[in-house]
């Protein structure tokens, strides 16, 4: 018998996600805060799921791996993890955040070799010089040449942070954006610029080292499989995913709010990605990709779709839910019976209409092999995601939900 929406969402509880695991001191503890990533999955949610629904040695999976939160928490708790993501940055970020052994003298030597290099590396991305004043670009290209010749995951983090700092990209904005504020900041940095770049890079190398040491102090073991740069719907259609998992824990993109490739184009360019490669990744980003043709088993999905009027918005709406729910359903088939799917989601807007994502996700998944156990909601009283922007939802996303479903 088909269940109604109130029955599907039975067990709803209001919580503070940051207080779910009191022993975690912050969202950036260990190596979690090593590098900025838009809408980063907070570790408290992942740890809560791991401790409640898995045991040591179990495999967990995050098909929207992002900045690697699940990888770090898995290794801290002696679990194994598979991470998948469209963004190839996940490979570099996880490698740096999970370094098992680091020696300061050796790392300082790597940093000195980056600073002492005179053979520049020049990205092929045609927009690259738009984002840096000429004197900063020349200094950075020599440093990148040093990294390419003698790479180290932690000096890469320091170099990425330095590259972003000495660019016109405003890192207070979730997408790549040249703001008036950042233009003024760059003008002030031009005074003694090369020396400031050197000092900043060395300071960031030290910070990366300290964060790595913090992670190593928490590390207890586990195996990781990380695959970035993949078109997830195609990957899953080809049945390339192997293994059985105790838990799926993930935070899919929220509608049109999170555009990770667009946010990290500058980093990808310095990592050597070409215009063609960056454009290909951008076009694969949800909801701008070509979706799998699946039936969405949700009355709420159909009801809200009927409220949208612009054909382009309807296309985005369809593409988003078809892509995400296809991926969750396919990965869900690899969850062992009695295992769990734990999905972190916020109710974003389409054309100014707030869509109840948690209801649509729950309805579809409970008609495809899962049953709902609980829905945890954080009202986010102290913050707003992407607030105060000139858009139809100026206060951002006012709440987030953790859907907990059991594989039947």
N, C-alpha and C positions, 0 to 999 in steps of 0.2 A: 504493500500500500504506500502511495506517495505521501511523504510527510510535509506538513506545512512549514513555512518559514519559522514561526515561533518554536515549533518542535525541533527543527534542525538546529537552532541556536540555543537550545536548552543548556543550562550550566554556565551562562555568561557571568563573569566575575570582573569587577573593576580592580586593577592593581597598579602599582608603580613598577614598570619593568626594570628600572635601575635598582630597585630594592629586592628583586627576586632572589638574588644571591648576595647576602650581606657581606660575605668575605671578599668579594671583588670590590676593590676600593674606588675604581673609576672606570669609565669606558675606554680609557687609553692606557691601562696598566700593562705590564710586560711590554710586548712589542706592538700592541694594537694601534698605538698612535704614531707609528713610525712615519707614515706618509698619509697626506690628506686623500680621501676618496669620498665622492659624493654619496650621501645617505648610507654611510657605513653601518653594517649590522652590529648592534651593540653586543658585547660578550656576555652580559648577564643573561640575555634570552637564550643564547646558545648553551651556556653552562647549565641553566635550569633544565633545558631539554635533555642534555647529556646525562645529568645526574639522576633525572627522574625516569628516563626511558631506556637507558643503555647500561651495560656493564663493561668493565675493562676488557679490551680486545675486540669489542664489537666494531663493525663498520658503519659509518654514517655518510650521508651524501648531501652535498649542496649543489644543485644544478645552476644556481646563479651565484657563483663563488665570490664575485666582487673583490674585496681587498684581502680576503683570506681569514676572516674571523673564525670560521669553523675549523680551519686547519690548525690555528694556534690553540684553540680550546681543546681540540682532539689530542694534540701532543701533550698538553698540560695534564690531561686526565687519562692518559694511556688508552686512547681510542685510535682507530684508524679512520681516515677520511678520504673521500673522493670529491674533488671540486672541479666543476666545469664552468666555463664562462665564454661569452663572445669576446670579451676584452682580453687581448694577450697580455695586458699589464698584470693580470693575476699571477702569471708565472714568475715574473720578476719580484712582485711584492711578497708572495709566499716564500720564495727562496730567501729573500732578505730577512723577513720576519721570523723565520724558523732556523736561522743559522745556529748550528749546534755547538760550535767552538770558535772563539775569536780571541786573538792576541792583540793587545793595543799596539805594541811596537810594529807588528806586521801590518796592521791596518793603517797606522800612521805612515809607514813606508809606501803603501798603495796610494794614500792621499798625496804624499809628496811627489810621487811619480806622475799623478794626474796634473798637479800644479806645474811641474817642471817640463811638461811636454811642449814641443814646438811644432809638431806636425798636426795640423787641424783636421777635424772631421766636420764636414759640411752636410747637413741633412738635405735630402732631395725635395722635401715638401716645398712647394713654390711659395707658400705664405710665410715661411719661417722668418724672413727678415722684417716682416711687418711687426713682429712681436718683440723685437729687441733693438735698442739703439745700436748703431754700428760698433762703437767701442766695446760694448758689452758682448755683442755677438762674436767679435773676434776672440775675446778672452775665453768665452764659453766654448767656442769651437776647438780651441787648443786643449782645453780641459777634457772635452769629450773625446778628442783624439787620444789623449792619455788613457782614458778609461777603456776605450776600444782595444788599445794595445795591451793593457794590463787590468782586466776587469776584476771587480770584487763586488758582491751584492750590497755591502754596506756603504762603500764609496759611491755606488750608484744612487742609493737613497739620498746621500748628501748632495750629489751632483744634480739630481732631479729637483731637490728643494732649492738649491742655488739657482738653477736655471729658471725656475718659476719666480723666485724672488726678484731676479734681475731681468724681468720681462714686463711687458705691459699687461699681462694677464692678471686680473684682479682675483686673488684667491679667497676673497670674502664672498664671491658669487659662485653658485654651483655650476655654471657653464663658462666656457672660455669667452672672456669678455674684456674689452679694453675700456676701462672706466676713466673718468676725469680724475678721480682720486688716485688711481695707480699712475697716471701720467705725471701728476704732481710729485708722487713719491719717487718715480724714476728720475725726474729732473734733479731732485735733491741728492739722489744716490750717485749722480754723475760726477760729483766732486770727489776726487780720490777714488774713482770707481774701481779700477783694477785691484787696489789694496783692499777695498771693502769686499770685493768678490772673494779674494783669497781668505780673508778673516772669516767671512760668513761660511765658506765651504769647510774650513777646518773646524769651526764650531759645530756645524751640522754633522760632520764626521764623528765628533765626540759624542753628540747626542744619540746618533744611531748606535754607536758602540755601547753606551749606557743602557739603551732600550734592549739591545741584544743580550747584554749581561743579565738584565732583569728576566728576559724570557728563559735564558739558560738556567737560571735559578729555579724556575717553575717547571722546566721540561722533565717529563717522566717516561716518554717513549711512545712509539706508534709509527705507523706507515702512512705516507701520503701519496695520492695520485692526483696530479693537477694537470688539467688540460685547458689552456686558454686559446683564444682565437678561433673558436669553433662556432658554426651556425647550429645552435642547439636543436631547433626543430628538425633540421635535416639529419643531424647526428643521431637523433633518437628515431627518426623514421627509418634509418638504415640499420637499426638494431645494433648499434656499436657499443652500447653500454653493457658491461659485463659485471657479474657478481650479484650477491644478495646483501641487503642492507637492513639494519635494525631500525634505523631512523632516517627520514628525510627531514632536514631542517634548513629552511631557506627564506630569503626575503626577495621576492620577485620585484621588478621595477613597478612603480606606481603609475599606471596610465602613461601620460605624456610627461610626467614630472621629472623622471630620472633618465637623462640621456648621457650615458657614461662615456661613450666614444667621443661625443661632441665636447664633453667636459675635459677630456684628456688628450685631445689632438696634439697639443704642444709636446707633451711627454712622448707620445708615440712617434712624432716626427724626429725628435732627438734620438730615439731608440732605433732609427733607421727605416721606419715605415714610409713608403712612397705615397704620393697623391692617390694613385690607383688603389693601393692597399687600404688607406684610410677611408677613401670613399666607399670601397666595398664593405668595410666593417660598419660604416655609418648607415649604409642602406640595409644592413641586416639587423639593425637595432630595432627592438620592439618599441612602438607599434608601426614602424615604417617599413617593415619587412613584408615578404609575401607569406601569408599564414598557411598552415595546414588546413585542409578542408575537413573540419570536424563538426559534429552536432554539439552545441552547448546545452547541457541538460539542466536548465535553470529557468524557472518562470520569471524570477526577478530580472535576469539578463534580458529577456524579451520585453518585459514591462518597461524597463528604463530605456531600452533601445528605441521604443516607440515614442519616447519623449524628445529624442534628438531630431533636429530638422536638417542641418547642413549635411550634405552627402559626404563631404570630406571627413567630418567628425564621426559620422556613422562608420565610415571605412576604418578610421583609427580605432574606434570602439570594438568593431568586429575583429580587427587584426590583433589587438591587444589580448582579448579574452581567448580567441582561438589559439594564439601562440602560447600563452602562459598555461592555459588549462591543458592543452595538448602535452606540453612538457611535463607538467605535474602528474598527469595521468600516466604517461609512459614511464616516468621514473617510479611512480607509485607501484607499478607492477613488479618492480624489483625489491619492494619492501617485503620482508618475511611476514607471514600471517601472525597477527598479534603485535607487529611492529607499528610504528607511528609516523605520520606525516605532520610536521609542525611548521606552519606557514605564517610568516610575519607580514602583515599587509596593512596599508592605510587606504582610507576612502578618498581617493583623488576625484577631480572633477573633469567632466567632458562638456565643453561649451557652457560652463557655469553651473552645470547640474552635478551635484555630489552623488557619486555612484556607490551603492553599498557593496563594495568588493567582497567583504567577508561573507555576505549572504550568497553571492553568486558562486564564489569558490566552494563554499560548504555544500550548497545544493548540488552542484555538478559532481563533486567528489563523493558525496554520500550516495549518489546514484551510480557509482562506478567502483565499488569495492571497499569503501571506507564507512565508518560510522563516527559521528561527532562525539568527543568526550568532554571537551570544554572549549570555551572561547574567553580568553583573557583580554581585557581592554584597558589601555592606558589613555586617560583623557588629556595627557600632556598639558597640565595646568601651567607649568613653568616655561614652556617654550612653544614655538610654532615652526613647522618645517617650511622653509622658503617663504617666510612671511613678508608682508609689506611690499610685494611686487605689484606692478601694474598688470594684473590679470583678473579673470573672473572670480578667482578665489584668493583675495589679497591677504587673508589670514593663514594661508597655507593649509596643511592637513591637521585638523584639531585633535585627532585621536588615531591610535594604531591598535591593531588586534593581533593576537597570537591564536591561530586556529590549531587545535589539537585533535587530530583524527586518528582512529585506530583501524589498521588493516584487518578486514574480516576474512 
